[in-house]
Amino acid sequence: MHHKGRSPVFRWQQAEGKRHALDGPFAPRPGETFTALCGAEVTVARQDVPQLGGHWFDPTCSDCAQEWLRRQEEARSNEERCLA
């Protein structure tokens, strides 16, 4: 969900054994499935939500991390072109 003229809003969400990144301002709730930046379809479990007593001990998805950085750089480049 990228809004024209704004930087993308990414967030981390643990699901299915990894911390995945997703595009959007709201975290999915337990039982909801989302498409991570790496392309994986993952479902959030109750233990994946710290506010519900879960813990974030799973490793970060390296593909999500790389895609996050790529998209941030792309957005930064687009903003610089708009300002030029």
PAZAPA-4460 file (N, C-alpha, C; in steps of 0.05 Angstrom, whole numbers, plus 32768, in hexadecimal, padded with zeros to 4 digits):
% residues 84
    n_x    n_y    n_z   ca_x   ca_y   ca_z    c_x    c_y    c_z   seq   type   mol
   8011   7FE9   8000   8000   8000   8000   8012   8019   8000     1      M     A
   8018   8023   7FE9   8029   803A   7FE7   8019   8052   7FDD     2      H     A
   801A   8067   7FEC   800B   807F   7FE5   801D   8092   7FD6     3      H     A
   8013   809D   7FC0   8022   80AF   7FB0   802C   80C7   7FC0     4      K     A
   8046   80CC   7FBE   8051   80E3   7FCD   8059   80DD   7FE9     5      G     A
   8054   80C5   7FF2   805C   80BD   800E   806F   80A5   800D     6      R     A
   8080   80A4   8021   8091   808C   8023   807F   8074   802B     7      S     A
   8087   805C   8023   8078   8045   802A   8079   8040   8048     8      P     A
   8064   8034   8053   8062   802E   806F   8066   8010   8073     9      V     A
   807D   8008   807D   8083   7FEC   8082   8083   7FE7   80A0    10      F     A
   807D   7FCE   80A7   807E   7FC5   80C3   8087   7FA8   80C4    11      R     A
   8092   7FA1   80DB   809A   7F85   80E0   8083   7F77   80EE    12      W     A
   8080   7F5D   80E7   806C   7F4C   80F4   8077   7F30   80F4    13      Q     A
   8079   7F25   810C   8081   7F09   810E   806A   7EF7   8105    14      Q     A
   8071   7EE2   80F6   805D   7ECF   80EC   806C   7EB6   80E1    15      A     A
   8062   7E9F   80E8   806C   7E86   80DE   808B   7E83   80E1    16      E     A
   8095   7E8B   80F8   80B1   7E86   80FE   80C5   7E9B   80F6    17      G     A
   80BC   7EB1   80EA   80CE   7EC7   80E2   80C1   7EE2   80E7    18      K     A
   80D2   7EF6   80E9   80C7   7F12   80EA   80C6   7F1B   80CD    19      R     A
   80AE   7F1E   80C2   80AA   7F26   80A7   80A3   7F44   80A6    20      H     A
   80A8   7F51   8090   80A0   7F6C   808C   8087   7F6D   807A    21      A     A
   8076   7F81   807E   805F   7F85   806D   805B   7FA3   8068    22      L     A
   804D   7FA8   8053   8048   7FC4   804A   802C   7FCB   8054    23      D     A
   802B   7FDF   8065   8011   7FE8   8070   8013   7FF2   808C    24      G     A
   8001   8004   8093   8003   8011   80AE   7FF8   8000   80C5    25      P     A
   7FEA   7FEA   80BF   7FDD   7FDB   80D4   7FE8   7FBE   80D5    26      F     A
   7FEC   7FB5   80EE   7FF6   7F99   80F2   7FDF   7F86   80EE    27      A     A
   7FE3   7F6F   80E2   7FCF   7F5B   80E0   7FC9   7F4F   80FC    28      P     A
   7FB1   7F45   80FF   7FA9   7F39   8119   7FAD   7F1B   8118    29      R     A
   7FAE   7F0E   812F   7FB0   7EF1   812F   7F9B   7EE4   811D    30      P     A
   7FA4   7ED1   810D   7F93   7EC3   80FA   7F92   7ECF   80DF    31      G     A
   7F9C   7EE8   80DC   7F9C   7EF5   80C2   7FB5   7EEE   80B3    32      E     A
   7FB2   7EEC   8099   7FC8   7EE6   8087   7FD0   7F00   8078    33      T     A
   7FEA   7F03   8073   7FF3   7F1A   8064   800A   7F11   8051    34      F     A
   800E   7F21   803D   8024   7F1C   802A   803C   7F2D   8034    35      T     A
   8051   7F1F   803B   8069   7F2D   8045   8078   7F39   802D    36      A     A
   808A   7F4B   8033   809A   7F58   801E   80AA   7F43   800E    37      L     A
   80B0   7F2D   801A   80BF   7F18   800D   80AE   7F08   7FF9    38      C     A
   8093   7F0C   7FFB   8081   7EFE   7FE9   8073   7EE7   7FF7    39      G     A
   807B   7EDF   800F   806F   7EC9   801D   8053   7ED1   8028    40      A     A
   8041   7EBE   8027   8026   7EC2   8033   8029   7EB5   804F    41      E     A
   8026   7EC5   8064   802A   7EBB   807F   8012   7EC3   8090    42      V     A
   800D   7EB2   80A5   7FF6   7EB7   80B7   8001   7EBD   80D3    43      T     A
   7FF6   7ED1   80DF   7FFE   7EDA   80F9   7FEF   7EC8   810E    44      V     A
   7FFE   7EBF   8122   7FF3   7EB0   8138   7FF3   7EC2   8151    45      A     A
   7FE4   7EBA   8165   7FE2   7ECA   817E   7FFE   7ECE   818A    46      R     A
   800F   7EB9   818A   8029   7EBC   8196   803C   7ECE   8186    47      Q     A
   8033   7ED7   816E   8043   7EE9   815E   803E   7F07   8165    48      D     A
   802C   7F0C   8178   8024   7F27   817E   802C   7F2E   819B    49      V     A
   8041   7F3F   819E   804A   7F46   81B9   8034   7F51   81CC    50      P     A
   8022   7F60   81C1   800D   7F6C   81D1   7FFA   7F57   81DC    51      Q     A
   7FFB   7F3F   81D1   7FEA   7F29   81DA   7FFA   7F14   81E9    52      L     A
   8012   7F1C   81F2   8023   7F0A   8202   8038   7EFA   81F2    53      G     A
   8039   7F00   81D8   804D   7EF2   81C7   8068   7EFE   81CA    54      G     A
   807C   7EF1   81BF   8097   7EFB   81BF   80A3   7EFB   81A3    55      H     A
   80B4   7F0E   819D   80C0   7F10   8182   80DC   7F05   8184    56      W     A
   80DF   7EEB   8185   80F9   7EDE   8186   8101   7ED2   816B    57      F     A
   80EF   7ED1   8158   80F5   7EC5   813E   8108   7ED7   812E    58      D     A
   8118   7ECB   811C   812B   7EDB   810C   811D   7EEC   80F7    59      P     A
   8129   7F01   80EF   811F   7F12   80DA   8122   7F04   80BF    60      T     A
   810E   7F06   80AF   810F   7EFB   8094   8122   7F0C   8084    61      C     A
   8137   7F01   807A   814C   7F10   806C   8141   7F1B   8051    62      S     A
   812F   7F0C   8044   8123   7F15   802B   8112   7F2E   8030    63      D     A
   8102   7F2E   8046   80F2   7F45   804C   8104   7F5D   8052    64      C     A
   8119   7F59   8061   812C   7F6F   8068   8138   7F7B   804E    65      A     A
   8140   7F6A   803C   814C   7F74   8023   8137   7F83   8012    66      Q     A
   811E   7F79   8011   8109   7F86   8002   8101   7FA1   800F    67      E     A
   8101   7FA1   8029   80FB   7FBA   8038   810F   7FD0   8030    68      W     A
   8129   7FC9   8031   813E   7FDC   802A   813B   7FE5   800D    69      L     A
   8136   7FD2   7FFB   8133   7FD8   7FDF   811C   7FEC   7FDA    70      R     A
   8105   7FE7   7FE7   80EE   7FF9   7FE3   80F3   8014   7FF0    71      R     A
   8100   8015   8007   8106   802F   8013   8118   803F   8001    72      Q     A
   812C   8032   7FF5   813E   8040   7FE3   8130   804A   7FCA    73      E     A
   811E   8039   7FC0   810E   8041   7FA8   80FD   8059   7FAF    74      E     A
   80F0   8059   7FC6   80DF   8070   7FCE   80EF   8089   7FD2    75      A     A
   8107   8086   7FDE   8118   809D   7FE2   8121   80A9   7FC7    76      R     A
   8128   8098   7FB4   8130   80A1   7F99   8119   80AF   7F8B    77      S     A
   8101   80A4   7F8E   80E9   80B1   7F81   80E4   80CC   7F8D    78      N     A
   80E6   80CE   7FA8   80E2   80E8   7FB5   80F7   80FD   7FAC    79      E     A
   8110   80F4   7FAA   8125   8106   7FA1   8120   8110   7F85    80      E     A
   8116   80FE   7F73   810F   8106   7F58   80F8   811B   7F58    81      R     A
   80E5   8117   7F69   80CE   8129   7F6A   80D7   8145   7F74    82      C     A
   80EA   8145   7F86   80F4   815F   7F91   8106   816D   7F7E    83      L     A
   8112   815F   7F6B   8125   816B   7F58   8117   817C   7F43    84      A     A
***
